[in-house]
Every structure is written in C-alpha cells, then in structure tokens.
Amino acid sequence: MKVLVIEDNQDLASNIMSYLMREGYVCELASDQYTAIDKLSTFQYDCILLDIMLPDGNGLDILKHIKGNRIKSGILIISAKNSLDDKVHGLELGADDYLTKPFHLPELNARLKAIYRRKYLEGDHRINFNDISINIDTMEVFVNETLLDLTRKEYSLLVYFITNQNRVLTRQTIAEHLWGDYADNLLNFDFVYQHVKNLRKKIIQAGGHDYIETVYGLGYKFNNHNNSGR
C-alpha cells in the first residue's frame, strides 16, 4: 500500500513512517499544505493520513481539494483536536475515518487496512483472482493453494497489478508506486523489468497462468485472461 503522510510534527511523522515501512508500506511525507497538494497533483496514493492542523493551512482544505479533484485515495484524518465538530465535518467532507492523537501505531495500521478493504476490496480481506488468492492482512499469496515466496516488492507489485487489471501501467508509474519519492532519483526504470520477470516466473512455477502482458514502449498490463508468456 502506498501512503501519503501529511503531518508537520517531525517526530510523529518519522515514527509513523518507520513503523508503516516495517509493515511493508511505501510512505511519502508532506509537512505542509503546499507540499501535500503538489504531491497529490503529481502522484497517486492508496491512502492518505491527514493532519488537520498544518503550519500553512487547515487539513480540511486539503480534503476539499482531494474531493474536488476526484482523487480516489482513502483518507484517514489524524488530529490532536478531539472536537466532535472537526470529526463530523471531516467525515461529511468525505474522509473515511478519524483517529485522535495520541494513538497506538498498530491501531493506525489496522485502520488503514480497514479503509483499504472497504475502498478497494468491498470489505473483504482477500483478493481472489482466478488461480491467485491474496490475504491482505497476512500478506500471503497462494497460486492453486501453493504459497508463493515473494519479496515485499513482488507482493506489492502483484496487488498493484490486480487492483489495476486491464490498465496499462507505465514503468514509471510502477516505480513510483513501489518506491515512492526514491523513484525521482533513479536514472532509469530498468529494475521494474526484473521485478516483473521474477513475479511472473514464480506464478508460473506454482502452476498459475501468465496474466502479465508487456506493452512494448509503455509498460505492462495485467489481463483477466491467460497470456502466452510474453
């Protein structure tokens, strides 16, 4: 899951990002409203952690920007303000959940997973796609009931493919989803090919079909039918 953390408290932001990255998330940080809107205009995120009180504005204005531009990310408001009005206003504007500081990081993780399930998986904790089954909570992938030994990047890549099936995903888009800000410093995206190759090989070795189509000159597409191993 790719998450944008909008939080101006450096210590809290660092703790959140360190914890989520250990849990397998890809995280980016925006410590003010200007940076947040710039990132939201450039990149896509599965979920957004949104602080209400920011040094250059109100987080609810960012929420209005998100909804006004039809950005489909899940939104979890995090704020020290325990005001019922703020909570209700945020939810009315379209936030998916609200968590009051201070909070325990495992609870934050659980809330994010719950938002992801509701928003992308119709509330289920599993993704079932033909001969592939993914448990989002345990990060386990089965092909024909065989457990795959995937790296975290391969796991994230597979989830990204399946939740965007039949869409052409460029190598740059894939790199940005899997590596976040770090992708900006890369000279090329050739490494994406290697991750796709490894994922495809592991699925086929477990008896699964090859759903990954190479779209030459662009990137890849995860089809809902079998390919011939391209």
N, C-alpha and C positions, 0 to 999 in steps of 0.2 A: 504494500500500500504506500502511495506517495502522499506525504502530508506537508502542508504549509503551516508553520507555527508563527502566528502573529502575536508577538509578546515583547514588551520593551524591558522587562526585568531580565537582565543578562544571566543571573544565577539560575533563575527558574527556567528560562529558555534552554540553557545549557543542560540542566538536569532532565528536562523533558526530552530533548533531542537525543541525549546519550542513552536514556532508557529505551526510547522507541526504536532507535537504531539497533540496539542489542536484541530487540524483539523482531527485527527483520524489516522495519520500515525504512523508507527513503524520506529524509526530512530536509526541508529548507526553512530558513528563518527570515522573517521581516520584523524589524523592531520599531517600525513607524508606519503610518498610513500611506505615505508616498511610496515607500518600497513595496508594501503589500499590493497596492493597486498596480504598480509596474509589473510585479511578478504575475499577478492574476491576469494581466493583459497579454502576457507572453507565454506562460506555461499552463499545463493542466495538472490538477491535483485531485486525488480521490477524496480527501477530506481536508478541512481547514480548521485549525484551532484558533479561535478569535478572541483576543482580549478586548474588553470594552474601552478601558482607559488607556489611551496612547498619547505620546508626547505632542503629536501634531494633529490630534483629532479624536473622534469617537469611533470605536469599532463598529457601532451600529450603522455608521455611514458607509463603511466597507461592506457591510451586509447588504445595504441598499444597492451598492454598486454591483455586488455579486448577482443579486436577483434581477436588477435592471438589465444586466448584460447576459442573462440566462446562463450563467456559469453553473454547471450541474454538480459541483462538488458538495459532499456532505459537510455540514457546518456544526461544530461544537463550540459554543461560547464558554470561555473560561474567564472568570472575573472575581475580584475580591469583593465586589459590591453584591451584597446579599438582598438587594431590593427586589421585591416582588414585581414592581413596575418594570424594572430593567429586564427581568426574566420573561415576563409576559410580552413585553414589546419585542424582544429578540425573537421569541417563538412566533409571534404574529408576523414578523418580517420574513420569516422563512427558515430560521435556524432549526436544526434537527434535535438539539439537546442543549442543556445548560449545566455547567459544573462550577460550583463555587469554590474559590480558593480559601484555605489550603485544601488540597486533595491528595489522595494516595495515587501514585503513578500506576499501580495495577488497575485501579478503578478507571483511570483515564484510558488505559489500554482497552479495557472491557467496553467502555462507552464508544470508543472509536470502532471497534469490531462490530458492535451492535448497529451503529449507524451504517457501516458498510453493508452489513447483511440486509438491513431494511431497504437501503437505497439501490443496491446492485443485485441482490440475490433473493429478493422477495421474502426476506426474513429468515431464510434457511442458512445453515452454517456449512452447507455443502454445495459445490458446483458439480453437477453431473452433465457430462458432455460425451454422448455415445459411450466409448470404451474407457473414458477418463473420468475419474472421480477425485475431487479435491476437497479436503477438510480444511476450511479456513481457520478454524480455531487451533488445530494442531499442526497446520502447515504440512500435512501429509498428502501425497499424490499417489493414487493407485491407477494402474492400467490393467484391465482384466483381472482385478483383485491382486495384482503384483505391486508391491510397494516400490516406488522409484527412489533411487538415491540421488536427489537433486541438490545442487548448491542453492543458496538463498537467491542468487540472481536468476538461476534457471527456474526456480519456483515462481518468483515474481514475474518473470517473462511469460511463463505459461498462463498464469492468472490474467495478465495483461492481454495476451492473445485471445483467450477465451471470452473475456468480457468485452472484447472489441472485434468479435468474429465477423468475417466478411468485409472488414475495413482494411484498406491499405495503410500500413504503419511504416513511416519512413525510418531509416536507421537513426536519424537524429532524434525523432520523436521517441523511439525506443530507448536510446541512450539517456535522454532527459528524464524519462520515467524511471529508469533503473538507477541512475547515478545522480540525478538532481543537479545542483549547482556545479558539481565537478565536471559535468559534460561540457561546460563552457570552456574549460581549459584543455580539452583534448584536440589534437591536431587532426584526427580523423575518427571515423566510427567503424573501423575495420573489425574491432573486437566484438561488435554486435554479431557479426557473421559467425564467429567462433562459438558464442553462447547459443545462437540458434542451431548451429550444427550439432552441438553437444546435446541440446534438448531433444532435437529430432531423433538423434541416434538412440537415446535412452528410451524414448517412447516406442520406437520400432523394435528395439531389442526385447522389450517386455510384451511384444505381440500386438502393439497398438498400430493404428493407421497413421499415415503421414498426412496431417492436415495443413502443414505449413507450406505455403506457396511462395516462392521467390518471385517478386515482381521486379524484373531487371531494370536497373536505373532508378528505382524508387525505394523499395524496401521489401516488406513481407505482408502476407495476408493469411489469416487463419480461417480456412474454409470449413464449412459444415459438411463437407463430403471428402472422400479419400482422394489424395493426390498420388501421383506415380513416383514420389520420392525426389521431387525437384529441389 
